[in-house]
Amino acid sequence: MIEDLKPYPEYKDSVLPWLGEVPVHWVERRAKFFFREVDERSESGNEELMSVSHKTGVTPRKQSVTMFLAESTVGYKICRPGDIAINTMWAFMGALGIARQEGIVSPAYGVYRPIRTGMIGSEYLDKLLRTEAYKTEYIRRSTGINSSRLRLYPDQFLQIPFLCPPPDEQSAIARFLAWATNRLDSTIGAKRRIIALLQEQKQAIIHRAVTRGLDPSVPLKDSGIPWLGEIPEPWEVRRLKDVATVQTGITLGKDYGLVSTTLYPYLRVANVQSDRLDLRNVKHFAVPEVEAKRSILMPGDVLMTEGGDIDKLGRGCLWSGEVASCLHQNHVFAVRCGARLIPGFLVALMGSTHGRSYFQTTAKQTTNLASTNSTTLKAFPLLLPEYQEQQQILSFIDGETGHLSRAITDTEREITLLREYRTRLISDVVTGKLDVREVAKGLPEEALLNPLDDEPLYDGEETEDTSESDPADTPEE
């Protein structure tokens, strides 16, 4: 059905050059024709605290991950259903959307309330305003001293033309996208469940190998670790700090005054995934060379995150020098193994049930997050076979889990393609590149569900938060 979509019969040039042609019967009116800025403040701070994300739009903060919450939300801005809420600092990434319910947002955000009803629907507008095409206009109209500090102010936002189809056509678009995205999200969810099963199988193989070894006949002894039980008798249990050093990272935001600085690449929590690196977006930071030397990464370092979701705490991966002269942020630890410990064995042990149990047991936990520290990391109870046996175990793990890793990678690639297709489909439909009017008429009744109420808020994708402008919206890496 999606494959049968065709363009509209007739087009005209848009007033926004980057939007190209739009259906001839669609109109374009500036945002100020539909909305006005409001500054309604909370007197109690008891309203639902909302997050404004480039991934999910405007959603309750409790459904998101956050590092910190403000001590008081008195004076926060009230947003009501149908309002547009914009994270002013991160609008260029699409951190805005239509409020689904009454709540409060940071006082640094922009809130815009409808002044006309019946002309442009929330379901349609929420999708339109977060397309890549509109992000281009946000960037053009934002001001700031550099690309990471751009801000979209009300006078500029209200000048942006909104693309406005006839109301019945907006309803058809909303109906079609509810149906199409639900199908795509269901497929993505099924593939993520497949990945979870593959990861579980892989985890079981790794855990058995790094906690019991490869010889089933070897005598066992009590490990002294409550959740672990017995381990091979020849193995030692040592603290990590006995056989490795833990390097802490660079703290961002320091003012170095007149001291000469050099621009270095650095890794953030978002770059360190379980068993792999994500280097698609490596940021840079200016720091004095003498300070950079204390946080520079070396090939063979094991990277580990300081905080995040409880099930991801302590996730580790191997650094092989993929980026020259690379530093790491203070929320990422670099463990440098000594002569008795193979880095790959440490990665496997941290990712095993033993590693997960240790970090979850010792973590400092808040509502949604957990964190550890260098002292706890150094005390990690390390199971230490002889060096040659570590090599044998790693070879066994590679042989037994290689096909699982490839299947996981292939499935993740499929998910990426589905997400890209979903994004492109939404953009093409809400900007009039594809005509869904006839298709929408024949959709099943479930397609009538309001996409603002029923679309999945999260399909398993790890996100990088875009909210570091306020304590209630600290970066979620």
N, C-alpha and C positions, 0 to 999 in steps of 0.2 A: 504493500500500500504506500509506504514512504517512497519507494523507488518510482512510483507512478506520478509523483508531483511534477508539475510543469510551471514555468514562469507565467506571470500575468500577460494578458494580450497586449497591453500598451503601457509604456513607461514615459517618464519625464525626468529631467535632471533635478537632483536634490539641491537644496540651498547649502547643504553641507557637502563640499567636493569629495571628501573621503567616503561618503555614503554611496556615491555613484547615482544610478538611476533608481527611481522609486515608482510604484504604480501611479498612473496618471490621476486617479481619483482620490489618492491619499493627500491629506493636507499636512503642512508643517507649521507649527506655532511655537513661539518661544515659551520656555518653561514658566515665565512670569504670567502667561495667559492662563495657565492651569493652577499654579501654586504660588503661595507667598511664604516668606520666612516667618517662623514663629519662635518665640523665646519664652515658653511656658515652663516654669520651674517647679520642682517638687518641694513641698514644704516639710514632708516627713521622711522622704527617702525610702518609703516602704513599698513603692511600686516595683514591678518586675524589672530587674536590671537586664538590659538588652545588649547584645553584641552586634557590631556592624562589620561584616566580613566580606571579602571579595569572593569567597567560596559559597557562602550560604545566605548572603544578604543580611536581613535583620531578624535575629533569632534570640530567644532567651539565653542569657549568659550561662545558665546552669547546664545548657546542652553543649557548651563549648568548653575547651580547655583554656585555663588562664593561670598565669603565674602569680599574680597578686590581685587583691581586691582593695579598693579604697576603704579607709576606715569609716567614712560616712558618705552617703550618696544624697544627702540633703543639698538642694540646689542644682541637682542634675536636671537635664531637660526632659520634659514629658513628650513622648510621641504617642499618637493615637492611631488606630487602624486607618490605613489609607495614606498616612503621612510618609513622606520620603525622609529617611535618615541617612546622613552622609558622614563618614569618617573624613573630615576635611583634609587631614594630612595624607590619607591613602586613597583618595578618590581616583587618582590616576591609575590605580590598580583595579578599580571597580568595587571598592569597599563602600557600597551603598545599597539601598533597596527600599521596598515598601514594607511598612510595619504591618504585621498580621494581627497584633493585639496591642493593648495599651501597655506602656512601660516607660522606662527612663533610660537615657543614654548620656554619655559623657557631656559635660557643659562645653567641651571643645568642639563638639560635633554640630553639624547643621541639621535643622529640622524644618521641613517645608510642608504646609498643609494645603489641601485642595481648596480652591475658591470657586470651582465650577464642577458640577456633577453631571454624569451621564455622557461626557464627551470622550474621556480616556479612562479605561479600566485599569484597576490595580494589577490584575493578573497579567495583562499584556505589558504594562509599563515596567513592571518589576523585571521582566526578561529583557526588554529593550534597553534599559539603562545599564545593564551589566554586560552588554555585548562588547566585543573587541572594538567595533567601530566607534561606539560612544566613548570608550576609554581614550581613544585618540583625541577626541574633543576635550576631555577632561585634562589631558596632558597639555594641550595647546592653551587652555585657559587658566591653568594653574601657575602660580608664581612661587618662587623660592630661590635660595642661594645655590642649591644644587639639586640633582635629580632625586635624591633621597629625602629632600625636605620641601617638596612641592606641596602647595595647599590650594584647594579650590574654594574660593570665597563666594558668598551669596550673590554679589553683584555679577559675577561671571557665570555662575551656575544658572541663574535665572535668565540669562541671555541665550542659553543653548536651545536650539529648535528641537522640539519633540515631534517625532513622526507619528501621525495620528490617522489610522484607518477609520472607516465608519464603525460605529459601535457594534453592529451585528457581526462585522468582520473580525473585530477584536475578540468577540466571544468565540467565534469559530477558531481563531488562532489559539486562544487559551485552551479550548477544548482539545484541539489536535495535539498541542504540546503536552498537555496533561497525559494524554494517552501514549504518545510517542516516548516521552521521557520516562514514564513509568515502566514501559517495556524495556527500554535501554537500562534503566537502573536495576530492574529485576535480573537482567542478564549479567550485569556487572556484579551484583550481589551473589549470584550463583557461582561466578568465577572466583570471587573472593573466598567463598566457602570451600571451593576446590583447593585453593592455595592453603587455607587453614589446615585442611586434612593432610596435604603434602608436607606442610611444615611440621605437623604433629608426628608424622611418620619419620621425618628426618630427625626431629628432636629426640625421638626414642632411640634411634640408632646411635646418635652422638652421645647421649647421656650414658647409655650402656657402655660404650667404648671408653669414655674418659673417666668413668667411675669404677669400672670393673675390669678393664683391660680386655685382652683378646684370648687369654688362656682360661678356659672355664675350670680347669683343674687346679689352679693356683690356690694355695691356702688364703683364707680371709682373716681380717682382724677388724675390731670395732674402730670406726673412724673417729669416734668422739664427737661427731657432728649429728645433732638430734635428727634432722630430716634426711640424713644420708644413709645411715646404717653402716654396713661392712664394706671394706675396700680391700684390694690385694695386700697381702702381708708385707711384701717388699716395698710398697709405696710409702713415702713420707707425707705427712700433712704439715705444711709450712704456711706461715703468713706470707702474703704477696710481697710485702716490703723486705722479706729476707732474701728474695731472689730477683727483685726488680725494683726500679725506681719509678715514682709517680711524678710526672711533670704537670704543673698547673699552667693554665693558659693566660692570654693577655686580656686585660680588662678594658673594655671599650669605653669611650667617652672621656678619657683623661685629657686634661689640658696641659700640654707640654711647654707652653709659653714660647720662648724664643729658641728652644732647643731644636736643632736640625732633625727632621724626620724623613723617613723613606716609606714609600707606599708598598705594603706587603699584602699578598693574598692571605686569607685566614679562613679556617673552618668553623662553622657554627653547628649547633645541635642538628639543624635540618640537614646538614651534609653527612651526618653519621647515622646510617641505618643498620639494622641487624644484618651482619655478615657482608655488608657492602657499603660503598660510598656513593653518595649522590652529588656529583660535581657539576651538575648542570648550571648551578648558580653559585659561583664562588665570589664572595665579596672581598673588598680590599680596605685596608686601614693604614693610616699614616702613623708611624711609631718610630722613636729613636732606635738606632741600630743596636745600641747596648741593651735595650730592653727587649728587642726582638729576639736576640740570641737566647734569652731565657725561655722562650716559648716556640722556638723553631722545631719543626717536626723532622724526624729522621726515618729513613726506610727501616721497616721492622717494628715501628711503634704500634702499639695496640691502642686504638681510640675507644673511649668510653664516655657516655653521656652522664652528666651530673643529675639531670632531672627530666621529668616528663611524665607520660602515662605510666602507671605502676607496672604494667606488663612489659614496658619497653625500658625500664630503668636498668642501667648496667649493660645495655646492648653494646656490643663491641664489634669492631672490624679492624682489619690490618691495613696500615698505611705503607705503601710501597714507593713513595716519592712521586706520586702522580702529578703534583704541582710543585715546581721548583720554589725553594725558599718560602715555604708555606708555614704560617703560624696557626695556632688554634685559640679559640676564645676560651675564657675562663670557665664556661659551662661544659667544656669538653676536656677530659683528662687524657694525657698521653702516657701509657705505661711502657717503659723501656726494659725489656727482659735482659737478665744476666745470662751467663754461659750455661746455666743448668736448665733453662726454660725456653722452649721453642715458642715464639709469638703465636703461631697458629694453634698450638695446643691450649694456650691461655684463652684465645678467642672461642675455641670449642667449649672449654670448661665454663666460661662466663655465659655462653648461650645454652648450656645444659640446664636441666631441672635443678641441679645443685646451685648453679650460679643464680638462677632466677629466685630460688628459695632464699638464698643469702641476702640478696639486695632487697627483696620484698619484706623480709623479716626485719632488716636493720634500717629501712628507709624512714625518713621523716615524711609523713603523709598529711595532705590537706584534702579537701573535698574531692578534687579531681586529679590531683597531681601527687607525685612523690619525688623526693630528692635524696641524694647521698652526699658525701664529702670525701676529701682525700684521706682523712684518718680512717674512715670506714673501709674505703677501697684498699688501703694498705694492709688492713687486718683481714682481708678476704682469705678464707681457709683454702689454700691451694693444694690440690692432690698432685703429688710430684713423683711420677715414675722416673726411671733412668732415661737419659736423653735418647738413647737408641729406641727404647720402647715408645717414647713419645712420637718418634718418626714413624714407627710401625703403625701406631694407632691412627695417625693422621693419614697415612696411605690407605688404611682400611676404610676410614670415613669417606675419603675421596671416592674410593671405588664403589662403596655401598650407597652413597647419597648423590653421586653425580647426576644420575638420571632424574632424581627428584628435583635437584637444583635447576636442571634444564627445563623441566616441566613447569616449575614455579616461574622461571624467567619468561618462558613462552606465554604463560597465562597472564603475567603482569603486562607483557607487551600488548596482548589482546585487550586488556582493560584500558590501557593508555589509548589505543586506537578507538575504542568505543567512547571514551570520554571526549576525545577530539571530535569524533563524529557528532556526538550529542551537542557540543558547543557550536559546531558549524551549522547543524540543523536548526537550532534555536535562532541563531543569528540570521540565517537565510529566510526563515519564516517571519520573524518580527520586523525585518527590514524590507519585506516584500519581494525577495528574490524568488520565492516559491509560493504558489497559490494553493492554499489548503481548504478553500471554501467548500468544494464539492466533497472532498474526502471527509471533512469534519461532519457533514450531514449523515454519513453512514456509519459513524463510530458507535460502539456499544455504550450503554448507559453509564458505565463506570468512568468513561472519559469526561463526564460532566463534573467530576470531582474538582473542587477548587484547587489548582496547583499551589496556591500560596498556603493552603492548609494541609495538603496531603502529600506534597512531594517529599522524598527523603531528604533529611537535612544533611546526611553524611553517608557516603557509599563506601567508606573504608579508605578513602584517599587521605594520605598524610598531608596536612596543610601547613603552610607557613603563615602565621597570623600577620595581620597588617594593622596592628593597633597599639603601637608603642608610644603614642602621643599622650597617654593618660594612664595613671596607676591602675585603673579598672580594666585597662586594655593593653597590658604588657605583651610583648611579642610571644606568640605561642610557637616555639620551634619544636 
